[in-house]
Amino acid sequence: MEKTLMFRSASEVRLSRVLRFMIPTYLTSLFNTVYTMVDGIFVSAYVGTNALAAINIVYPIVNVLTGIALAFATGGSSIAALHLGGGRKDQADRAFTISVLGSILLGCVVSLLVWTNLSVILTLLGATPITMADCQTYAFWWLIGTPVVIGKELSTYFIRVDGSPTYSFLTALAGGILNIILDYVFVGRMQMGILGASLATILGLCLSFVMGVLYFVVRSGALRLTRHGLSARTGLYCMVNGASEFINQLAIAITTIVFNRTAMVFAGEDGIAAVSIIMYLQFLCIGIYFGFSMGLAPPLSYAYGDHRYDVCRVLERYAHRFLTVAPFVMYAATYLLAPVGVSFFAQRGSVVYTMAVWGMRLYGMGFLFSGVNIFSAIRMMAYGKGYFSGLITFLRSFALLLLFLIVLPRFWGMNGIWLAVPAAEILTLIVALGFLLFFPKTLKQTKAEMNLQSADEN
């Protein structure tokens, strides 16, 4: 097991050691983005923007399934890291096991419910007679692949907590490369359209999933599946601790519907295509913040579980420096490179291209504020305080965003749609800064965590 996670004192914390963990974590986040972006690029180039709109219409279903996986993966892995840091391996194994069982069971139940009502759900999501067939095809393969989708997310996070961030990255890299190759073969060469894109994505996820399973079967890491001491209470705590990620995915699902329906009113299917392009591109920028924050989360959890609060403070100082510089670089790059990014999805000079470039430059102003919000949420989750993390995510991804999506377009049309995200991020920043500044700097263990430990021991 790599020792990057373990810092026994503040003097051991070195940027080089932190980067050894954070860089693979960011690259993992980047290649996870590849799963969605490559599909969009190939579908847009070889099938058309209506097919691209169909993928975006289906994505709320994907978000719900991914949200279930991430709730257990992020929440359970943080709890496991807290226990491993405190030397409580048995309790870490329980968190790992119950996260696997709970997420796959819940995911399959939800998938079955969606499948039995698929046509009705797709209509509610905004499918039209033009896009319905493509929507059904894309949704079908994601629903069939539910166990793989969930298992892949679980293995990514728990392998990282087990001390092997590089291997976690390699699983994402392998799946991403296979996805690209199969997209070229199925969509580009064989002209299989949405079906080809669906198969390419699911098969890429299958490869990542198999590599994750092999890790826990073959390698002798810290985490193991166990049959002893499992309880619904532990599973519920893991899920609640990762609730921010489920809220985020559910919020994306709901707000995507609102984005699509509002864009349809102001710009028709071209508007939905422009929204789709911006959603793809924003993954790259948000992925930097998410990968950075998730890279720091396991070392923070280990140190917090081991009561090394001085280590936590040093790690957080690295985050503060990063978040002082990165947002400005991010927005400058977004503004300047928006035409290049959009050109991968839409023909230069087209209505969709012009709309998406301008929209990306307005939407991208949210990147000036989202980094602090994302780190603040993941930081609280790393300390086992998922309820605070959930509050931040609920505000930025759902409540405030939905409010501004309803209000701003009434005054500014499509510009109001693009500005809804920056407005939501700005107001959420007030709450996020509150947690960063006023959460006890001594990082003393709270009664909530002590209750968790007591419950697990019983």
C-alpha positions as CSV (number, residue, x, y, z in Angstrom):
1,M,0.0,0.0,0.0
2,E,1.4,3.4,-1.0
3,K,2.2,5.6,2.0
4,T,1.2,8.8,0.4
5,L,-2.0,8.9,2.4
6,M,-0.3,8.7,5.8
7,F,1.2,11.9,7.3
8,R,2.0,11.3,10.9
9,S,3.0,14.9,11.5
10,A,2.8,18.3,9.8
11,S,6.5,18.2,9.1
12,E,6.0,15.1,6.9
13,V,3.7,17.0,4.5
14,R,5.5,17.9,1.3
15,L,4.0,19.2,-1.9
16,S,5.7,16.4,-3.9
17,R,4.0,13.8,-1.8
18,V,0.6,15.5,-2.0
19,L,0.9,15.8,-5.8
20,R,1.7,12.1,-6.1
21,F,-1.8,11.5,-4.8
22,M,-3.6,14.4,-6.3
23,I,-2.4,14.2,-9.9
24,P,-3.6,10.6,-10.5
25,T,-6.9,11.6,-8.8
26,Y,-7.4,14.6,-11.2
27,L,-6.4,12.5,-14.2
28,T,-9.0,9.9,-13.1
29,S,-11.6,12.7,-13.0
30,L,-10.5,13.9,-16.4
31,F,-10.8,10.4,-18.0
32,N,-14.2,9.9,-16.4
33,T,-15.2,13.0,-18.3
34,V,-13.9,11.4,-21.5
35,Y,-16.7,8.8,-21.2
36,T,-19.2,11.5,-21.9
37,M,-17.3,14.0,-24.1
38,V,-16.1,11.5,-26.6
39,D,-19.6,10.2,-27.2
40,G,-20.8,13.8,-27.8
41,I,-18.0,14.6,-30.2
42,F,-18.5,11.5,-32.3
43,V,-22.3,11.7,-32.3
44,S,-22.3,15.4,-33.2
45,A,-19.8,14.8,-36.0
46,Y,-21.2,11.6,-37.5
47,V,-24.9,11.6,-36.6
48,G,-25.9,15.2,-36.0
49,T,-27.0,17.7,-33.3
50,N,-30.4,16.2,-32.9
51,A,-28.7,13.0,-31.7
52,L,-26.5,15.0,-29.4
53,A,-29.7,16.6,-28.0
54,A,-31.1,13.0,-27.4
55,I,-28.1,12.1,-25.3
56,N,-28.6,15.2,-23.2
57,I,-32.3,14.4,-22.7
58,V,-31.4,11.0,-21.4
59,Y,-28.7,12.2,-19.1
60,P,-31.0,12.9,-16.1
61,I,-31.5,9.1,-15.9
62,V,-27.7,8.6,-16.1
63,N,-27.3,11.3,-13.3
64,V,-29.6,9.4,-11.0
65,L,-27.8,6.1,-11.4
66,T,-24.4,7.8,-11.1
67,G,-25.7,9.7,-8.1
68,I,-26.5,6.5,-6.2
69,A,-23.1,5.1,-7.0
70,L,-21.3,8.3,-5.9
71,A,-23.3,8.7,-2.7
72,F,-21.9,5.3,-1.5
73,A,-18.6,5.6,-3.2
74,T,-17.6,9.1,-1.9
75,G,-19.4,8.8,1.5
76,G,-18.4,5.2,2.2
77,S,-14.8,5.7,1.1
78,S,-14.5,8.8,3.3
79,I,-15.8,6.8,6.3
80,A,-13.5,3.9,5.5
81,A,-10.5,6.4,5.3
82,L,-11.5,7.8,8.7
83,H,-11.5,4.4,10.2
84,L,-8.2,3.3,8.5
85,G,-6.5,6.5,9.8
86,G,-7.7,5.6,13.3
87,G,-6.5,2.0,13.0
88,R,-10.1,0.6,12.9
89,K,-9.7,-1.8,10.0
90,D,-12.7,-3.9,10.8
91,Q,-15.0,-0.9,10.7
92,A,-13.4,0.3,7.4
93,D,-14.1,-3.2,5.9
94,R,-17.8,-2.9,7.0
95,A,-18.1,0.6,5.4
96,F,-16.6,-0.8,2.2
97,T,-18.8,-3.9,2.1
98,I,-22.1,-2.2,2.9
99,S,-21.4,0.5,0.3
100,V,-20.9,-2.2,-2.4
101,L,-24.1,-4.1,-1.4
102,G,-26.3,-1.1,-0.8
103,S,-25.4,0.8,-3.9
104,I,-25.8,-2.1,-6.3
105,L,-29.1,-3.2,-4.8
106,L,-30.6,0.3,-4.8
107,G,-29.2,1.1,-8.3
108,C,-30.8,-2.0,-9.8
109,V,-34.2,-1.3,-8.2
110,V,-34.2,2.2,-9.5
111,S,-33.0,1.0,-13.0
112,L,-35.9,-1.5,-13.1
113,L,-38.5,1.2,-12.2
114,V,-37.2,3.5,-14.9
115,W,-37.2,0.7,-17.5
116,T,-40.8,-0.2,-16.8
117,N,-41.8,3.4,-17.4
118,L,-39.2,4.5,-19.9
119,S,-41.4,6.1,-22.6
120,V,-43.3,8.2,-20.1
121,I,-40.1,9.3,-18.4
122,L,-38.4,10.2,-21.6
123,T,-41.4,12.3,-22.7
124,L,-41.3,14.1,-19.4
125,L,-37.6,14.7,-19.9
126,G,-38.3,16.5,-23.1
127,A,-38.0,13.8,-25.8
128,T,-39.8,14.7,-29.0
129,P,-40.9,12.5,-32.0
130,I,-37.6,13.5,-33.6
131,T,-35.4,12.4,-30.7
132,M,-37.5,9.6,-29.0
133,A,-35.9,6.6,-30.8
134,D,-32.4,7.7,-30.1
135,C,-33.3,8.5,-26.5
136,Q,-34.7,5.0,-26.0
137,T,-31.6,3.4,-27.4
138,Y,-29.2,5.4,-25.3
139,A,-31.3,4.9,-22.1
140,F,-31.6,1.2,-22.7
141,W,-27.9,0.4,-22.6
142,W,-27.3,2.6,-19.6
143,L,-30.0,0.8,-17.7
144,I,-28.7,-2.6,-18.7
145,G,-25.2,-1.5,-17.6
146,T,-26.3,-0.3,-14.1
147,P,-24.3,-2.8,-12.1
148,V,-21.2,-2.0,-14.1
149,V,-21.7,1.8,-13.8
150,I,-22.1,1.6,-10.1
151,G,-19.3,-1.0,-9.6
152,K,-16.9,1.2,-11.6
153,E,-17.5,4.2,-9.4
154,L,-17.1,2.2,-6.2
155,S,-13.8,0.7,-7.3
156,T,-12.4,4.0,-8.4
157,Y,-12.9,5.6,-5.0
158,F,-12.2,2.7,-2.7
159,I,-9.0,1.8,-4.6
160,R,-7.9,5.4,-4.0
161,V,-8.6,5.2,-0.3
162,D,-6.8,1.8,-0.2
163,G,-3.7,3.7,-1.1
164,S,-3.4,3.1,-4.8
165,P,-4.4,6.3,-6.6
166,T,-2.2,5.4,-9.6
167,Y,-4.0,2.1,-10.2
168,S,-7.3,3.9,-9.8
169,F,-6.2,6.3,-12.6
170,L,-5.1,3.4,-14.8
171,T,-8.6,1.8,-14.6
172,A,-10.1,5.1,-15.8
173,L,-7.4,5.5,-18.5
174,A,-7.9,2.0,-19.8
175,G,-11.7,2.5,-20.0
176,G,-11.3,5.9,-21.6
177,I,-9.0,4.7,-24.3
178,L,-11.2,1.8,-25.1
179,N,-14.2,4.2,-25.3
180,I,-12.4,6.4,-27.8
181,I,-11.3,3.4,-29.9
182,L,-14.8,1.9,-29.9
183,D,-16.4,5.3,-30.7
184,Y,-14.2,5.6,-33.7
185,V,-15.1,2.0,-34.8
186,F,-18.8,1.9,-34.0
187,V,-19.8,5.5,-34.7
188,G,-17.2,6.7,-37.2
189,R,-16.5,3.6,-39.3
190,M,-19.5,1.4,-38.8
191,Q,-22.1,4.2,-38.7
192,M,-24.0,2.7,-35.8
193,G,-25.1,6.1,-34.5
194,I,-26.4,6.3,-30.9
195,L,-26.3,2.5,-30.5
196,G,-22.5,2.6,-31.2
197,A,-21.9,5.4,-28.8
198,S,-23.9,3.6,-26.1
199,L,-22.0,0.3,-26.6
200,A,-18.6,2.2,-26.7
201,T,-19.3,3.9,-23.3
202,I,-20.7,0.8,-21.6
203,L,-17.8,-1.5,-22.8
204,G,-15.3,1.1,-21.6
205,L,-16.9,1.1,-18.2
206,C,-16.9,-2.7,-18.2
207,L,-13.1,-2.7,-18.7
208,S,-12.6,-0.2,-15.8
209,F,-15.0,-2.3,-13.6
210,V,-13.2,-5.6,-14.3
211,M,-9.8,-4.0,-13.5
212,G,-11.3,-2.7,-10.2
213,V,-12.6,-6.1,-9.3
214,L,-9.3,-7.7,-10.0
215,Y,-7.5,-5.2,-7.8
216,F,-9.5,-6.4,-4.7
217,V,-9.3,-10.0,-5.7
218,V,-5.6,-10.2,-6.5
219,R,-3.9,-7.5,-4.5
220,S,-3.4,-7.5,-0.7
221,G,-4.5,-4.0,0.2
222,A,-6.1,-2.8,3.4
223,L,-9.7,-3.1,2.4
224,R,-11.6,-6.4,2.2
225,L,-15.2,-7.5,1.9
226,T,-16.6,-8.9,5.1
227,R,-19.7,-10.7,6.2
228,H,-19.4,-9.7,9.9
229,G,-20.9,-6.7,11.7
230,L,-22.9,-5.3,8.7
231,S,-25.8,-3.1,9.6
232,A,-28.3,-0.9,7.8
233,R,-27.3,1.9,10.1
234,T,-23.7,1.9,8.8
235,G,-25.0,1.8,5.2
236,L,-27.3,4.8,5.9
237,Y,-24.4,6.8,7.4
238,C,-22.2,6.1,4.4
239,M,-25.0,7.1,2.1
240,V,-25.8,10.3,4.1
241,N,-22.1,11.2,4.2
242,G,-21.9,11.1,0.4
243,A,-25.3,12.7,0.0
244,S,-23.8,15.8,-1.5
245,E,-22.7,13.8,-4.6
246,F,-26.2,12.3,-4.9
247,I,-27.8,15.7,-4.5
248,N,-25.4,17.0,-7.1
249,Q,-26.3,14.3,-9.6
250,L,-30.0,14.6,-8.9
251,A,-29.8,18.3,-9.1
252,I,-28.0,18.0,-12.5
253,A,-30.8,15.7,-13.6
254,I,-33.6,18.1,-12.6
255,T,-31.8,21.3,-13.8
256,T,-30.9,19.7,-17.1
257,I,-34.6,19.2,-17.7
258,V,-35.2,22.9,-16.9
259,F,-32.2,23.9,-19.0
260,N,-33.6,21.9,-21.9
261,R,-37.2,23.0,-21.7
262,T,-36.2,26.7,-21.2
263,A,-33.8,26.5,-24.1
264,M,-36.5,24.9,-26.2
265,V,-38.8,27.9,-25.6
266,F,-36.2,30.5,-26.6
267,A,-34.2,28.7,-29.3
268,G,-35.7,25.3,-30.2
269,E,-33.6,22.2,-30.6
270,D,-30.6,24.4,-31.5
271,G,-30.9,25.7,-28.0
272,I,-30.9,22.2,-26.5
273,A,-27.8,21.3,-28.6
274,A,-26.0,24.5,-27.4
275,V,-26.9,23.5,-23.8
276,S,-25.5,20.0,-24.4
277,I,-22.2,21.4,-25.7
278,I,-21.7,23.6,-22.7
279,M,-22.6,20.8,-20.3
280,Y,-19.9,18.7,-22.0
281,L,-17.2,21.5,-21.9
282,Q,-17.9,22.5,-18.3
283,F,-17.0,19.0,-17.2
284,L,-13.4,19.7,-18.0
285,C,-13.3,22.8,-15.8
286,I,-15.3,21.5,-12.9
287,G,-13.3,18.3,-13.2
288,I,-10.1,20.2,-12.2
289,Y,-11.8,21.5,-9.0
290,F,-13.4,18.1,-8.3
291,G,-10.2,16.1,-9.0
292,F,-8.1,18.5,-6.8
293,S,-10.6,18.3,-3.9
294,M,-11.1,14.6,-4.2
295,G,-7.3,14.2,-4.3
296,L,-7.0,15.9,-0.9
297,A,-10.0,14.2,0.6
298,P,-8.4,10.8,1.5
299,P,-5.3,12.3,3.2
300,L,-7.6,14.7,5.1
301,S,-9.8,11.8,6.2
302,Y,-6.8,9.7,7.3
303,A,-5.3,12.5,9.3
304,Y,-8.6,13.5,10.8
305,G,-9.3,9.8,11.8
306,D,-5.8,9.7,13.4
307,H,-6.4,13.0,15.2
308,R,-3.5,14.6,13.3
309,Y,-5.3,18.0,13.0
310,D,-2.0,19.8,12.3
311,V,-1.7,17.7,9.2
312,C,-5.2,18.7,8.2
313,R,-4.4,22.4,8.5
314,V,-1.2,22.1,6.3
315,L,-3.2,20.2,3.6
316,E,-5.9,22.9,3.7
317,R,-3.3,25.6,3.2
318,Y,-2.3,24.0,-0.1
319,A,-6.0,24.1,-1.1
320,H,-6.2,27.8,-0.2
321,R,-3.2,28.7,-2.4
322,F,-4.6,26.7,-5.3
323,L,-8.1,28.3,-5.0
324,T,-6.5,31.8,-4.9
325,V,-5.0,31.4,-8.4
326,A,-6.9,28.6,-10.3
327,P,-10.3,30.3,-10.8
328,F,-8.8,33.3,-12.7
329,V,-6.7,31.0,-14.9
330,M,-9.7,28.8,-15.5
331,Y,-12.0,31.6,-16.6
332,A,-9.3,33.2,-18.8
333,A,-8.8,29.9,-20.5
334,T,-12.6,29.4,-20.8
335,Y,-13.1,32.8,-22.4
336,L,-10.2,32.5,-24.9
337,L,-10.6,28.8,-25.8
338,A,-14.4,28.6,-26.0
339,P,-14.4,28.8,-29.8
340,V,-11.9,25.9,-30.0
341,G,-13.9,23.7,-27.6
342,V,-17.3,24.4,-29.2
343,S,-15.8,23.6,-32.7
344,F,-15.4,20.0,-31.7
345,F,-19.2,19.7,-31.4
346,A,-20.7,22.2,-33.9
347,Q,-19.7,23.6,-37.3
348,R,-18.1,27.0,-37.2
349,G,-20.5,29.7,-38.1
350,S,-23.6,27.7,-37.5
351,V,-26.4,28.9,-35.2
352,V,-25.5,26.3,-32.5
353,Y,-21.8,27.2,-32.7
354,T,-22.4,31.0,-32.2
355,M,-24.9,30.4,-29.4
356,A,-22.7,27.9,-27.6
357,V,-19.5,30.1,-27.7
358,W,-21.3,33.1,-26.3
359,G,-23.1,30.9,-23.7
360,M,-19.8,29.3,-22.6
361,R,-18.3,32.7,-21.9
362,L,-21.2,33.7,-19.7
363,Y,-21.6,30.3,-18.1
364,G,-17.9,30.1,-17.4
365,M,-18.0,33.1,-15.0
366,G,-19.3,30.5,-12.5
367,F,-15.8,28.9,-12.5
368,L,-14.5,32.0,-10.6
369,F,-16.5,30.9,-7.6
370,S,-17.3,27.2,-7.9
371,G,-13.8,26.0,-6.9
372,V,-14.2,27.2,-3.3
373,N,-17.8,25.8,-3.2
374,I,-16.7,22.4,-4.4
375,F,-13.7,22.1,-2.1
376,S,-15.7,23.3,0.9
377,A,-18.3,20.6,0.3
378,I,-15.8,17.8,-0.2
379,R,-13.7,18.9,2.8
380,M,-16.7,18.5,5.1
381,M,-17.5,15.1,3.6
382,A,-13.8,14.1,4.2
383,Y,-14.3,14.9,7.9
384,G,-17.5,12.7,8.0
385,K,-19.9,15.7,8.1
386,G,-21.9,14.9,5.0
387,Y,-24.8,17.0,6.1
388,F,-22.8,20.2,5.8
389,S,-21.5,19.0,2.5
390,G,-25.0,18.3,1.3
391,L,-26.2,21.8,2.2
392,I,-23.5,23.5,0.1
393,T,-24.2,21.2,-2.8
394,F,-28.0,21.6,-2.5
395,L,-27.6,25.4,-2.7
396,R,-25.2,25.6,-5.7
397,S,-26.6,22.7,-7.7
398,F,-30.3,22.8,-7.1
399,A,-32.1,25.4,-5.0
400,L,-30.4,28.6,-6.1
401,L,-29.7,27.3,-9.6
402,L,-33.3,26.3,-10.1
403,L,-34.5,29.7,-8.8
404,F,-32.2,31.6,-11.2
405,L,-33.1,29.3,-14.2
406,I,-36.8,30.2,-13.6
407,V,-36.3,34.0,-13.0
408,L,-33.4,35.2,-15.1
409,P,-34.5,34.0,-18.6
410,R,-37.7,36.0,-18.1
411,F,-35.6,39.1,-18.3
412,W,-32.6,38.2,-20.5
413,G,-33.7,35.1,-22.5
414,M,-30.9,32.7,-23.4
415,N,-28.4,35.0,-21.6
416,G,-30.4,34.4,-18.5
417,I,-30.0,30.7,-18.9
418,W,-26.2,31.0,-19.1
419,L,-26.0,33.4,-16.2
420,A,-28.0,31.2,-13.8
421,V,-25.0,29.1,-12.8
422,P,-22.7,32.1,-12.0
423,A,-25.5,33.7,-9.9
424,A,-26.0,30.5,-8.0
425,E,-22.3,30.0,-7.4
426,I,-21.9,33.6,-6.1
427,L,-24.6,33.2,-3.4
428,T,-23.4,29.7,-2.4
429,L,-19.9,31.1,-1.9
430,I,-21.2,33.0,1.2
431,V,-22.1,29.7,2.9
432,A,-19.0,27.9,1.7
433,L,-16.7,30.6,3.0
434,G,-18.6,30.4,6.3
435,F,-17.7,26.7,6.7
436,L,-14.1,27.3,5.6
437,L,-13.5,30.3,8.0
438,F,-15.6,29.4,11.0
439,F,-15.6,25.6,11.1
440,P,-13.4,25.0,14.2
441,K,-9.8,25.5,13.2
442,T,-8.7,23.0,15.8
443,L,-10.7,20.4,13.9
444,K,-11.8,18.8,17.1
445,Q,-13.7,15.6,16.8
446,T,-17.5,16.2,17.0
447,K,-20.1,14.3,18.9
448,A,-21.5,13.2,15.5
449,E,-18.4,11.3,14.6
450,M,-18.0,9.8,18.1
451,N,-21.6,8.5,17.8
452,L,-20.6,6.9,14.5
453,Q,-17.7,5.1,16.1
454,S,-19.8,4.0,19.0
455,A,-22.5,2.7,16.7
456,D,-20.0,0.8,14.5
457,E,-18.4,-0.8,17.6
458,N,-21.7,-2.0,18.8
